[in-house]
Amino acid sequence: MLRALSRAGLSLFGLVVSAVFLWLAVRNVDLDLFWDALRDSDYLWLVPSLALIAVAVVVRAWRWQFLFYAETRPPLPPLIRAMLVGLLFNSILPARAGEAARIVVLHQETGTSRVEALGTAVVERVYDVLALFVLLFAATPFLPEVTWLRRAAVIGLALTALVAVAVFVVERYGERPVLFVLRPLARIPRVSDAAVERAGANLVQGLGALHRPHLAAPAFTLTAVSWLVLAASFWCVLAAFGLGGLGYDAAVLMLVTTTLAMVIPSAPGGLGVFEAGGVLALGAYGVDQSVALSATVVVHALNLFPYILAGAIVLHRHVRLLPALRQEAKARLDA
């Protein structure tokens, strides 16, 4: 009961946050200019934008694959399918529920340890934010005056320091700190000390890319590549609205602001916070708020509805094959 109330409270808070940010995004919008911008856009540019989004998904699935040690590394196709299911649930449910969904789907398809997959998901989020800050600071010489850049630098440095501390702790003490944190789980009925130790070992293995260069180098490189590809997708939408002349750096700034805005607890799909981030980024280039909002709405739609459609198709296939997958899992355990 308390858990249900907590989830309901979190959902309500997210709706309120989204409403506030959506109001900030639309409060000075001229609806005639907004609709004119949508009507006059060259939507042929959306074809390469969608293609680049698809490439980015594959690159990010490939990145996820590199976060596993070679001995437990899942094949790429089930990683792509699990990621699409995760993107579906992230788009329609609050609190990034898709992270849990993709871990479950991957486990059911390949038998991958859920705890190890959780560790890789944590590393993904760390690399995503670090790569975004690196991209932002690399683009800084080409950006207009951005008042919040200094605060972003402080946050980036703080995150880097936290990652450095985590790397040192894991490298120096191995599983012991993780086991110390997980030890209270052994008090739960039917959870043994052996299960807790196994979970600790799997979690540390999943965090391997934080402190193993042969995992970290390709994973972080692919993270940066995926963001660059997504920025190119954003630029294609800007070109559709006649804003391509702002340059690739405008797409980078728009990508950074909308992605970081999505960290704020909000309604499913980041409604409101995404729009506010896009308007903020394009406003730095002097783009009229009405035109900026129309372009941002299209970018958001391209980064939402295709994931819902593709994820729904993959989920339908997964549910249909689930009995066979469970039989395979049982056979693996029996062997």
N, C-alpha and C positions, 0 to 999 in steps of 0.2 A: 504493500500500500504506500509506504513512504517513498519507495523507489519510483512508483508510478507518479506520485505527486511531484517528486523532484524532476522527472522528465517533463511533466506538464509545465512546471514552473520555468524550466530552461527553454522550452518551446515558446512559451508566452513572452519571456524576456527577449528571445531572438526576434519574434514578430514585432515587438516594440522597437527594438534597435533598427530593424529593417525599415519600419515606418518612418522613424526619425531621419535616417540617411536618405530614404527615397524623397522625403519632403525637401531635404537640403538640395537634392539633385534636380528637383522640378520646380522649386519655388519661384524662380525668375525666368522660367521657360515660356517662350512665345509659341503657342501650339500651332499657329499657322506656319511659322518657320520650321518647327519640328516636323510637321507632316510634309512640307515642301521638300525638306532635305531627304526624307525617306522616299518620296515619290520620284525625285530627280536623280537618285543614285544609279550608278552603273553596276547592276547586280551580277554581271559576268565576273567581276572581281571576287565574288564569293566562292567560285569554283576552285581557284588556287588556294584560297583561304581554307576551305574545307579539306583540301588535299594535304595542306601543311599541318592541319590539326591531326589528321590521321597519321602522318609521319611522326609527329611529336608523341602520339600515344605508343607507337611501336618503339621509338627510341627510349621512352620512359619504362616500358616493359623490359627492354633490353638492359637498361640501367638496373632495374630491380633484380634481374637475373645475376648481374655481376656482384650484387650485395651478398649472395650466398657463397659459401665455400664450394669448391669444385665437387667435393664428395656428396653434397646435398643439393646441388644446383638443379632446379626444375627446368624442363624444356621451355622454350620461348612461347609456343602456342597456348598452353594453359595459363601462363603468366599474363598474356594479352587478354584472354577470356576473363580471368579473375579481375584484372584491372578494369575492364569494361563494366563488369557487374558492380565493382566498387564505385565507379564514376556514376552509374545509374543511381545507387542509393545515396551517394553524396549529393546528387541533384534533387532528390525528392524527399529526403529526410534530414532533420537537423543533426547537429553535433557530430558531423563527419562519420555517420554510421557506416558509410561505404568502406572504411578502413577495416572494420570487423568483418564485413561481408566478403571482401576479396580474400581475406585470410582463410575464412571458412571454405570458400569455393576452391581455393588453391589446395587446401588440405584434402578436400573430398576428391579432387581430380588426381592428385599426385602423391598424397600421403605425407606431404611436407609438414614438419612440426609446426603447429600453430604458434608456439612460443618463439621459435626461431624466426618465423615469418613476421611476428610482431616486432622483433628486434630490428629486422630489415626495414619495416615500415617506419620505425622511429628514426633510423638513419636517413631514410628518404626525406623525411620532413626537415631534418637538420640540414642536409645537403641542398634541399630546395631553397631554403631561406638564405643560406650562405651564398649560393650561386646567384641568387637574385641581388644580394647586396654587392657582390663582385661585379655583376653586370651593370648595376646602377652607378657604381663609382667609376667603372671604366668609361661609361657614357657621360660622366659629369662634365668634361670639357666641352661637349657638344650640346649640353642642355641649357635652356633658359634659366633665369634665376628661380631656384626652387627653395622656398623658405624653410621647408622641413628637412632639407638634406643633412643639416648638421645633427639633428635629432636621430635621423636614420643612421648616421655614422656612429653615434654613441651606442645605439641598439646593436648595430653590426659588430662593434668591438666587444660589447658585453656578451653577445652570443658566441663569438669566437673564443673568448676567455672561458666560457662555460664548457664549450666543446673540448678545449685544451685540457681543462681539469678532468673531464670525463675520460678522455683518452689516457691521461696519466694514471687515473685510478684503476681503470680496467687493465692497462698494461702492467702496472706495478703489483696489483693485488688479485688480478684474475677474477674468479667467480666469487670470492669471499664477500665483497660488498653487496653483490646481487643476492647471494644466499641470505645475508643478514636482513635485507629488505623483505625477501620472500618468506623467511622463516615463520612468521605468524600464520601463513596459509596452512601450515601443518596442523593447526588447531581445528581446522574445518573437518567435520566428519568425513571419513573415506578419502582423505588426502594424506598420504603417507610422507614420511621424511624423504624416502627415496624419490617420490614423485616431485617433491619440491626441489631436490638436488638436480634431478633431471631437467626440470624446467629452468633452473638457474643456468645450467650448462648450455641449454639450447638458446636461452636469451643472450648469453655472452657470445655465443657463436653467431647469432643474428646481428649482434652489434659489431661484428668483426671488421666491417669496412671503416669503422671509426679509428682503428689503430693498426690495420694491416695494409701497407702501401699497395700491395699487388691487387687488393680489392678496392681500395679508396681511389686510386688514380683513374682507372677506367670508369668507375661509378660517378665520380665527381665531374669528369670530362663529359660524360653522356648527359648528366644533369644540366650542365651549361649549354650543351648542344640543343637539348630539348627546349630550353627557354629561348634560345636564339631562333629556333624554328617557329615557336609560338609567337614570338615578336614579329616575325615575317608574316605570319597569318594575320596578326593585328594590322600590320601595315597595308595588307591587301584590302582590308575593310576601309581603312582611311582613304586609300586610293579610290575606292568605290564612291566615297562621299566628296571627292575632289580635294582631299587633304593629304594626298601622297607627297606633295611638295614640302610638307613639314619635315620629312626625312625619317629614316629608320629609327633615329634616336627618340622621336615622338612615340613611336610604337613601343620602344623599350620602356619609356617612362610610363606609358599607359599600362603595359603589362605589369610592371612593378607595383604601381599604385593599386590596381584592381586586385592583384593577387594578395598583396599584404592586407588590403581591406577585407578580403575573405577570411582572414584569421579572426576577425571580430565575430563573436557569436551573433548569428542572424537567422533569418528565415531560410528554409531549404533553397539551395541554389544560389545563395548569396544575394537574393533580391534586395535592392536598395543600396547595400554597401558597394556592390560592384559598380552600379551606376554612378554613385557618388565619387568613387575612385577614378572612373574614366573621365567624368566631367572635370575633376580637379586636375588631372594630368593634361588634358587638352586645353584647359583654361590657362595653363602656364604659357601656351603658345598663342594666346589671344583668340582662340576659337570661340565663337559665340556659343553660349551655354545651350541654346536650343539645338544647334547643329551638333555640338559635342554630345548631347544626350542621345540624339538619334543614332549617331555612329556607335556610341557605347551600347545602346540597346541591341543593335545588330550583332556586335561583337559578343555580347552576353548570350544572345540566342544561339549563335554558332557554337559557343562553348557550353551549351546546356542541352538543347534538344537532340542533337546527333548522339550525344552520350546516352540520353534516355532511350532513344530508339535502338541503338546498337546494344546497349546493356540489356534491354528487355528481350531482344532476340537471343542473346547469349544465355541469359537466365532461363528462358523457356527451354532452350536446348539442354541446359544443365539439369533442370528439374526432370526432364524427360529421361535423361540418362542416369539419374541419381541411383535407382535400384541397381543398375549394373556397376556403377562406381562403388557402391557399398559392398557388393559381392567381391569386387577386386580387392578392396581394402581388407575384407575378412580373409581372403586368400593370402594376402601378404602377411597378416598377423599369424595365420595358421602355419605358414612356411617358416 
